[in-house]
Amino acid sequence: MADNKTVDIYFADDIDTLRHSTSHVMAQAVRELFPDVKLAIGPSIEEGFYYDFERDQAFTPSDLEKIEKKMEEIIKADLAFTRKEISRAEAKKYFESLGEKYKVELLKEIPDEKVSMYVTGDSKFTDLCRGPHLRSTGKIKAFKLLSVAGAYWRGSEKNKMLQRIYGTAFPSRKELDEYLNKLEEAKKRDHRKLGRELDLYSIHEQAGPGLIFWHPKAATVLKVIRRFWEDLHTSRGYQLVSIPHIACLDLWKTSGHWNFYREYLYSPMKIDEKEYLIKPMNCPGHILIYKTQTRSYRDLPVRYAEMATVYRYEKSGVLHGLMRVRGFTQDDAHIFCLPSQLEQELEDIVGMTLDFLKKFGFSEYEIYLSTMPEQFVGTEANWEKATSALKKALEKKGLKYQVDPGAGVFYGPKIDVKIKDSLGRPWQCSTIQVDFNLPERFQVEYIGEDGKPYQPIMIHRAILGSLERFFGVLLEHFGGAFPFWLAPVQARIMTITEAQVDYAGRVAETLEQAGIRVEIDDRNEKINLKIREGQIQKIPYLLIVGNKEKEAGTVGVRQYGQKDTRTVPLAGLLAQIK
């Protein structure tokens, strides 16, 4: 540790080091306040840090306040982080003396004979850590503990459930405040909260977790999305297909899903002495449709598309509203093409994907090009050609992307698109995958110019990915205030008294003839209450009709998010909406 270069390996000032150091301060504070606690691990993560603890009693909000206060004392003391190196055997003996079984378990997996420890100040708090750390606790300027959650040790349900305290830290108070404000806004936009408030969907334990029940308003939005999706695909040369929800187990053994993804599949069911599986994927079904005819090279590309619900077993601990479910609808498409057509098909798919996402208000993305993993099928030459074609498709569109080495699926390379919502959060939706595996497994063929059979290349493609997740992202992106074309109720007509009910009906009829989704609120309630409820429901147009409007053939218009009401002729309103 004598020269500065060596010291700099152990101490740094970047954001990850700041957060990791803050997690150590939190662990020290927890240990001082709750001496019987057992320490597990405490890494930095994308937007903060966490530390896992074993404790008999659950941490409460008041406990977090006490921990924060103790952390502030440790930070104010400006204690130095000191690194020391000892033998693995010596470290094991030290942690065994403290009863720190999780640290002892971690030590067993470290191959090096020497390990590093970090000591805070002259205190007795020492933690097993590779580092680096800040030079002292005083360099922590702004932090906040956020929440407590359960977490299995090593992420396995076979292990003990620990308590994970999440927090975050930033170089300045201003940055922390901005982040906390963003979290508050995210809470307001939480799709689970909005789903209840806007009466959009529900999940019922009686039916089973992770299964979505769409209510009328959400079903209306989904209908609009489906229509737009279908029109876009038929205009781009896709043929719409539909396949059953179950199929013989042998189909999934042939495809490889039974062997590769068995832990995510539901148990087979026996029907007429044969085993069937509820479908986890659509690709084998689309292949069977392709194989009903002999295909010539002149017939390719063949493009099939389907909005199809699939079912996969997700552990209960990872289920999350609409974002992680057990039954979800994919906007699945499969393209069978000649090797010579691959590059153009991929370029068209990338353009189609961006056009689709832009329509829904997403213009910022994170794009990843995932390349060949260690275990793969197909020839390296095909992998190279497919990867090059994916790369060219992105570059021709002028899109920035990151290469994710070795992250392709075993059957081919892929492009993943993560859309960014209004809060700048990325969400995985679109994926484009090139497949050499299934055409070979199912002996998919076309007849070439020479009259001989050849294997086409298969492209798997989903734009919105899971319809459930996409709906959830839309809900949070717009904060529940869908743009006019997507809004389940586009206009609500509100009467001031019973005397305007007939006029409200005529207004509704006019709007409906113009293709506008409308409803009438003719309850015997005060108009201010009706307006307030309409705003809470985030309806784009609230139309107020009283005797004055009835006589003049006008309506009072209050748009969502505005405080003023203006009076316009009905024809003028239609022109404005159009």
N, C-alpha and C positions, 0 to 999 in steps of 0.2 A: 504493500500500500504506500510505498514511498514516493513513487512518481505520480504526477498529476493525471496522466492518462489512465492509470489504474484506478485512481480515486474516482474519476469521472464515470467509470463503469458502474460504480456502486452508488453514486449520487447524481441526480439529474433534476431538471426543473420543468419537464414537460407535463402536459395535462394528465397523462396516465400515471406518472409518478406521483403527482399531487394527489390524485384520487386513491391510489394504492396506499400512500402514506397516511391519508385520512382514515382509511379502513383500519390501519394498525392503531391509530389513536383511539378509534372507536372500540377496538378490541381491548385496549388497555383500560378505557373508561368502564366498559362492561365488567371486566375482571375486578376492578377496584370496588365497584358497586355491588357486584354479585359474585363473591369469591368462589362459590361452588360451580360456576358455569364451566363447561368444557369448550375449548376452542377448536374449530375445524379449519376452514379456509376463508380468505378475504381478498379477492382480486378486484382490480378495477374493471369496469365494463364500459359499454359504449357511452352512456350518459351519466356515469357515476361509479358506485362501488357497492359491495355488500360484504357481510361477514356472516358465516354460519356458526350458530351456537347450539350446544345441547344444554337445556335447562328444564327442570321439572315444571316450573310455572311459566305460563305464557307471558311474553312481554306485552305491556299495556301502553297506551298513548302517554300516560304519565311517566312510565319507565323511560320512554324515548326522550321526554323532556329532561329527566334526570341525567340520562346519558349525554345529551347535548351539553348540559351545564358542566358536567365533569370534563368533557372534551375541551370546552372553552378554557377551563383551568389548565389543562395540559398544554394547550396551544399557547396560552398567555405566558406559561413558564419557559417557553422557548427551549425545550429540551432537545439535545442533540440526538440524532439517529446515529448509532455507532454499529459498524459491521464487524463481526468477528467470525473467524473460520475455525471450526473444530472437527474432530473426527465424527463420522456417522455413529460409531459406537458410543462416543461420549454424549452426543446429542440425544441418542435413544435413552441412555441412562438418565439424562436430565429430565426429559419429558415424562419418562416413567415415574420419576420421583414426584412429579406434579399430578400424576393421574391423567395426563393428556393423551388419551388413547388414539385420538385421530391424528395427532402429530406423529405418534409412534408408527401408525399404519402408513403414513406418507413416507416416513423415513425408510421403510422396508422396500419401497419402490424406487428409491434414489440409488443409481448404480455407483456414484462417486464415493470414494472413501472419505472425502471431506465435504462438509456442508456449511452453508453460511447462515448466520443468525443475526438479527438486528435487535439491539438493545436501545430503549428509549431513555435518554438521560442517565442518571445514576440509579434509576429505579430498578426494581427486580423484574420488570416486564420485559421478557425476551420472546421473540417469535421466530419460528423457522421461516426463512424467506430467501429467495435468490436476489431480491432487489430489482432495480435500484430504488432508493428513497430520496426524499428531500434531505437537506443537511440538518434541518431542525424542525420541530413542530411549529415554531413561530412563523414559518413560511406559508402556513395554511391560513388564507385570508378570508375565505367564505365557504361555508358548508351548511348542509341541512340534512337531517335524517328524515326519510320519507315514509317508510312503511315497514311492516313485518309480514312475512309470509312463511308458509311451511316449505321445506325442501328436504327431500331424501338425501342422505349422505351418498355421494357419488352418483346422484340422480337415479338410483335404483330403488324400486319399491320393496325390495328384499331387505334393505337397510333401514336404520332408524330414521324417523322423521326429526329433522332439526328445525330451528327457528332462524330464518334469514332476515337480517335487518338491512334494508336498502337505504342508501344515502347518495348524496352528490356533493361535489366540490368544484369551485371555479377560482380562477386567479383573482377575481374582483367581486365585490358585492353587487355591482351593477349587472354583471353577467349572471350571477346567481339569481338576482331578482327577475331578470328577463326569462330565465329558465323556469322559475317557479310560476311566473305569470302564464307561461306556455302550458305548464302542467294544469293550472286552473282552467285554462281555456279547453284543454283536452278533456278534463272532467265534464265540462258543460256539453262537450260534443260526443261524449261516450255513447256509442251506438246502442248499448244496452239500456242506458237511461232514456235516450230519445225513442227507442223502440217501444218502451212502455208509455211514455208521455204522448206519443203520436199514434199509439194503437196500431203498430205496424206488424209485429210478430210476437210469438211466445214460444217458450220451451216448457214442456211438462214432464215432471219426474214420473208421473203416472204412465206416460208413453215411453219415456226413456230419455236420458241426457244426450245432448248433441244432435237432437232431431228438431227441425224448425217447422213451426206452424205459422204459415203466412196469413195475416189478416187481410180483409178486403182492400185497404188502402195500399198496402205493400204489394198485393197481388196485381193491382192496377199499374204500379210503377214497373213491376217485372214484365207485365204484358207489353208496355211501351218499349222496354229494353229488348225483349225478344223480337218484337216486330222490326225494330231498327236493325238488330243483329241479322235477322233472316233476310231482310231486303238488301243489306250490304253484301251478304254472302251470295245470294242468287244473282246479284248484279256483277259479281266477280267470278262467275263460273263454277260455283259450288253447287252440289246436289244435296238436298236435305234428306236425311235418312232417319230411321228410328229402330232401335233394337230392344229386345226384352230385358227385364231387370234381373233375371236369373239365367244360368246356363249350366250345362253339365260340367262337373269338376274337371274332367279330362281336358276341356278347352283351356282351363287355367294352368293345367300342368304343361300342356303344349306351349303356351305363351311364356311360361317361366314365372308367372306371377306367384303361383303356389309355392315354388321353391325360394324365390328371391324376396317376396314380401309377405310371407305367411303370417308373421306376427301382426300385420295390419288387416288381415282378412277375417271375416266371420266364419264360424264353423259351418261345414257343409250340412245340407238337409237331405234326407233320403226320400225320394219320390219314385214309386214303382221299382223298388230295388236298385235305383240308380242314384248316385250322389250329385247334388246340384249346389252351386255356389251363388250367393247374391253378388252381383257384379261389382268389382272394385275399379274396373277400367272399361273403356268402350272399344279400344283398338281391336281386340280379337273379333268382336261382332262386325266391325266395319270390314275387316279382312274377309270374313265369310261372305259378305255381300259382294265384294270385289270378285271372289272366286266362283260366283254363280255363272260367270260367262268366260269364254276364252277371250282374252284381251290382246289386241294388236298394238304394236308400237304407235300406230296412228291414233289409237284411242287415248293415249296418255298425253297429258296428265289427267288422272281421275281424282276429283276432289269431293270428299264426303264431309258433311258437317251435321252436327246434332247438338241440341241442348239436352243433355242426358244426365239423370241423377245416378250417382254411384254411391257405394257404401263401404266405408273403411273403419276398422276398429282403432279409435284413438283413445289412449288412456284418459281416465276421468280427470287426472291432474292437469292435462294440457287443454281440455275443452275451454273455449272462451267465446261466449256469445255467438255471433255469426262468423267470427274469424277462424275458429277451429271447431269443426263439427264432425259428426259421424255419417251423416247423409248429406251430400252436396251435389249441386248441378254444375257440370262442366260445359263450357261452350267448346266442345271437342271437334276437331277437324283432323282428317288424315288425308294426305296427298300421296298418290302413287305416281312416280314420275321416272322418266329416263334419266340416266346419269348426266346426259347432255342438257337436260332441262333444270337440273337442281339449282344452279346459280340464279336463274331468272325467277324460279318459284320462290326462293328464299327472299329475293329482293322485293317481290310483290307482297309477300306475307309481312315483311317488316313495314312496308308502306301502308298496308291495310291496317296493321296493328296501331300505328301512330295516328292514322285518320280516325279510327274508332275511339281511341283514348281521348283525343283532342275534342271530340264531340261531347264528351262527358266532363270536360273542364280540366283534363290532366295534360299539361304541356311540359312538365319537368320530370326527368327520369334518371335512374341509375341503371346502366346497362352492363351486363356481364357476358363475356364469351367464355364458356367453360370447355376445356380441352380434354384430351384423352387421359383417362385414369390408368392406374397400374393394371387393373383387371378389365379387359375389354373383349368384345367379339368383333369379327370382321377383320379385314386386312388393314395394315398401316397406310397403304396407298389410298384406300377409300376414306379412312379417317382424315388423312391430309387434305384430300379433295373436298370433303364435307366442311372441314374447319375453314379452309380457304374460302369456300363459297359463303359461309356465314360471315366471315370477316369482310368480304367484298360487299355483301348486302348492306352491312352497317356503314362501311366507308362511302358507298355510293350515295347513301342518304345523309352523309355528312354528320354522322352521329358519333359522339365520344363514347368510349366503352373501356371497361377494364377486363384484362384477361385473367381468368380464374383457373390457374394451371391444375390439371388433373381432376377438375370438378365436374367433368362431363359424366353422363350416365353410362353404364357399361355397354349400352348398345349404340352410342353415338354422341357427338358434341352437341352443344345447345347454346341458345341465347336466352337469357332471363332478363325481363324488364321489371324493374321496381318503380312504380309510380310514386310521385311525391304529392302529398295532400296539402291543404292550405296552411298547415302548421309545419310543413317541411319534413314530415315523417315518411320514410319509404315503406311501400307495401309490395310484396311479391304478387304479381298477377300474371302477366303474359309470359309464355314460354314457347320456344320454337326448337324442336329436337329432331335430329336426323337419326334414323334407325336402320341398322344393318341386320338386326337380330330377328325381329318378327317375320320379315319376308322369307328369311331362310328357314325358320322354325315351321312356318305354315306352308312352305313351298309355293310362295306367291310368284307368279310368272306373267310374262307377256311374250308374244311372238315377235321376234325381230324381223328386220328386212330380209334376212337370209332364211327365214322360216324356222329358225331354231328358238327354243325357249330361253329366256333370260330373266334375271331377278331384278325387279324395279327397286328404286330407293323409296323408302317410306318416310314421310315427314309428319311428326305429331305437332299439333299447334293449338294452343288455347290463348285467346286474347284477354278475356276478363278472368280466366282461370276458373275460380269457383264463383258462381253467381251469388252465393251467400256472402262470401268475403267481399266481393265487389260491391254488393249492396251496403254492407257495413262500412266500407271505406267511403262510398258516396255519402252515406248518412253523416259520417264524421267530417268529411271534406266540406260539405255545405252546411254543417251544423243543423241538419234537419230541414233547412229551407231549400228544398229542391228547386232547380231552375224551372221556369214555367212549363217547358215541354215535358218535364218528368213529373211534375207535381201531381199527386193522386187526386186532389181537388184543386182545380185551377181558379175557381171563383165561387164564393159563397154569397148568396143574396140574402140580406137581412131586412126584415120588415120592422117598422117602428110600431105599428098597430095592426090589428086584424084587418083593417080597411084596405091594406095594400097586398093581401095574400094573392088575389087574382092577378094583379099587375106583376108581382114577383114571379108568378107562374109563366106569364107571357115573356118576361125578360129571360127566364131560364130556357124557355123553348127556343128563343132567338139565338141564345148562346150555344145551346146544344146542336142546333142546325149548323152552326159554324164550326162544330167539332170540339167545343170546349167542355171540359168536365166540370160540371156545376152542381151545387146543392143549395137548398133553401133552408134558412133558419127562420121559421115563422112562430117561434115560441113566444109566449106572453111574458117576455123578459125585457128589462131596460136595454136600450141600444148600446150603451157603453159597456155593459156586460158582454153582449154579443160580440162587439168589436174586440174586447180584450181576449175573449176565448178564441176568436178567429186568428188573432196575432199569435197566441200561444200555439195554435195548430199550424202556424207558419204558412197560411194560405196566401198565394200571390196577390189575389184581388178580393177585397171585401167590398161588396156593392150594397149601399144603403138606399132603401126606397121608403119614402114617406108620402104624404098626400101631395106635397109640392112636386116631387119627382113624378108621381103618377100622372098628375095633370099635365106636366110639361113633357112627358115622355123621356125623362132623363134618369140618371142614376148618380148617387154620390159614390165616389171612388176613393178607397183607402188602400194603397199598395203596401205590401209587407215591408216593415222596417221604416215606414214613413208616418209622421204624426198628423199631417194635414189631409183633409178630405176635400176633394174638388168635385164639382158637379159637371157632368158631361152628357151630351146626347148619347143614346145607346149606340147609334151608328158610329159615332166618334170613338167610343170605347172599343168596338170591334176592330176599327182601323188601327188603333193604338196597339191592341193585343197582337194583331197579325203582323 
